[in-house]
Structure formats: C-alpha cells, structure tokens
Amino acid sequence: MAINKNKILSVIVFLEVFFKLFCTTNITNSSNYGLDWP
C-alpha cells in the first residue's frame, strides 16, 4: 500500500509540474501551437 501511495503521489507531482510547464510554454508560444483548449 505504501509503495502504491508513493507511486501515485510521484505521478501526481510529476503531472502537476509537467502541466505547469506545459501551460507556461503554451501561453508564451501560443502562436506556435495551433491548439484549441476548451
């Protein structure tokens, strides 16, 4: 259980950091990406 909890927490933290980085990059280079986010 502890190992699974740590894995899940690691994934959540990684996704959070990745999402923040992606959002920052997307906002700065929005013109370079032709992506439409809802």
Secondary structure, 3 states (H helix, E strand, C coil): CHHHHHHHHHHHHHHHHHHHHHHHHHHHCCCCCCCCCC
